Amino acid sequence: MRIKIHLKCSSCGSQNYLTSKNTKNHPDRIEVLKYCPKERKVTLHLESK
């Protein structure tokens, strides 16, 4: 089953991206390097609930 999750910037705290993941294959939280438009650089984005 796929669920919708928000990706939150670890440095500024803004929720920049909405994505989905399969909970059976990836039960852990997602950590992805993505572009943050507020800081204008690539930062670590974490899954938030």
VMD Tcl script that draws the C-alpha trace (Angstrom):
set ca {
  {0.00 0.00 0.00}
  {1.37 3.41 -0.95}
  {0.99 6.35 1.40}
  {1.57 10.06 0.77}
  {4.39 11.67 2.72}
  {5.87 15.16 2.97}
  {9.60 15.81 2.72}
  {10.78 18.45 5.18}
  {14.05 20.39 4.91}
  {16.35 19.56 7.82}
  {17.97 23.00 7.99}
  {15.11 25.51 7.46}
  {12.14 23.25 8.34}
  {9.91 24.02 5.34}
  {7.90 21.25 3.69}
  {8.94 21.44 0.05}
  {7.97 18.13 -1.56}
  {5.04 15.68 -1.55}
  {5.75 12.09 -2.59}
  {4.54 8.57 -1.91}
  {6.22 5.40 -0.72}
  {5.39 1.73 -0.37}
  {5.27 0.88 3.35}
  {5.92 -2.83 2.82}
  {9.19 -2.33 0.91}
  {10.45 0.74 2.83}
  {9.20 0.80 6.43}
  {11.99 3.20 7.54}
  {11.89 6.97 7.16}
  {13.19 8.43 3.89}
  {16.26 10.70 3.79}
  {16.90 12.34 0.41}
  {19.15 15.16 -0.84}
  {16.82 17.64 -2.58}
  {16.89 21.29 -3.63}
  {15.49 23.77 -1.10}
  {14.12 26.89 -2.87}
  {14.12 28.89 0.38}
  {17.87 28.41 0.93}
  {18.74 28.05 -2.77}
  {20.93 24.98 -2.26}
  {20.72 21.21 -1.98}
  {19.96 20.07 1.57}
  {18.92 16.89 3.35}
  {15.15 16.37 3.35}
  {13.51 14.02 5.86}
  {10.15 12.31 5.87}
  {7.58 13.99 8.12}
  {4.19 12.65 9.13}
}
mol new
graphics top color blue
foreach p $ca { graphics top sphere $p radius 0.5 }
foreach p [lrange $ca 0 end-1] q [lrange $ca 1 end] { graphics top cylinder $p $q radius 0.2 }
display resetview
